[in-house]
């Protein structure tokens, strides 16, 4: 176990929360919850209203009318529609949403295909375009991909197939020549949120298409009412949480509404089955359950096999069939954990004690340092490198890229970044400065993917390290953890833990509340091979608290001898045999 000292800071202090946030304007009884929301930019109760009435209108979407007309025409004329998805949970939910909703609209022929991570790579590549053409489509719709698929779109257009791209990834300087592109991040798009996940973009397209079909008299002529799209918000919630997009108010509404439906059991059979194999009660789920229990099981099928297993689970309308798929996904996820565990331990051995302090002008030209933020082993599994990159980023506090070899012999990399460093833009800079070095890349601020030739690895490592050093010199101290401050022992209560659990749709840009403090360690033991279970006492306090630090140890490692620690933690509710208690989820700790 390695202990890396981080700087722990509190979010901007409000000396008098009552004066700054008067209860008449913000009538929440709990001062702790008022402070938590205030720190996250909430200034009145309306911003916490997650009713559907507060959801943004689709007005302002660039190309919204063209996309609506394109898809409405295909439905009305009975054309064959093929959805091209992606091999992660966002892509799986967006694909499922499209298939379910379009069939409910009365579309005569809706099919889907999804790239095989190991054969086709990401997005609407020429190979996937060729697979789509085998289905003889009239219209191809991409979900959660397509904004950089110039060649794939060209292949389809040359064969007379119309193409509708729905995506949320950042566009490049040049757009594919599709018939319509729906993406909130397009230049000139005036839609009020740039943070939709891929499934969210598809949901808004369906809202517009439903309206377009209704205005044509489509539903009336068929003797049916326009379908209620709210029934699909369970899928929207799952995909939005899984893709870790910023939780602005609109996304919080989408997720909150979806979770409400799941709690009531009014959701697809596949989600209920995945919760069952995850040992989660659907009546009490929160957003983190979707992110840490359901999404990994969906993602595992795309990492090791084909995401179609996950999609079929979400499409299943029979309880037994859904559970059979869910159990298969559980088996795949166990295999994924084993592979990840081995890769993570090997990567940790390479990284060693690397930290920000290693990035100095004196270390320039250090080949070993370059290899430790840009990791590669020829036997690593390309479906798991993103997870390992995330672990190494957490371990070092640095932006890490993990490469693996593809079946074609190229290297595919997954990058995970740190606060303030836009990793997709950094890759763009490297690509511009080194033409031809990167075959393709794409992603977001915090996560990205790329493909290079093996011969270019060392050149890329050097360029990547140089860009990271430029950022660190300009940014200064970034190796810190922002928290909601210290809690008095009386505030570490079950009531407050329940309030935090129920009060917010936590996620990116709306982080789950974390606190810090100094604790005496009464007991520390290993559970589940790599997790550290502790019993902690606050100095001067009479109460002890159960605490757990997940993934704190390497496999086979003994519990460290600890007397006092400083810890950053979440206040959580632990349920065991129908009894509830406070549990501290340790995000970070260091001995004192």
Buried (B, 14 or more C-beta within 10 A) or exposed (E): EEEBEBEBEEBEEBEEBEEEBEEEEBEBEBEBBBBBBBBBEBEEEEBBEBEEEBBBEBEEBBBBEBBBBBBBBBBBEEBBBBBBBBBBBBBBBBBBBBBBBBBBBBBBBBEBBBBBBBBBBBBBBBBBBBBBBEBEBBBBBBBBBBBBBBEBBBBBBEEEBBBBBBBBBBBBEEBBEBBBBBBBBBEEBEBBBBBBBBBBBBBBBBBBBBBBBBEBEBBEEEEEEBBEBBBBBBBBBBBBBBBBBBBBBBBBBBBBBBBBBBBEEEBBBBBBBBBBBBEBEBEEBBBBBBBBBBBBBBBBBBBBBBBBBBBBBBBBEEEEBBBBBBBBBBEBBEEBBEBBBBBBBBBBEBBEEBBBEBBEEEBEEBEEBBBBBBBBBEEBBBBBBBBBBBBBBBBBBBBBBBBBBBEEEBBBBBBBBBEEBBBBBBBBBBBEEBEEBBBBBBBBBBBBBBBBBEEBBEBBBBBBBBBBBEBBEEEEEBBEBBBBBEBEBEBBBEEBBBBBBEBBBBBBEBBBBBBBBEBBBEEBEBEEEBBBBBBBBBEEBEEBBBBBBBBBBBEEBEBBEBEEBBBBBBBBBBEEEEEEEBBBBBBBBBEE
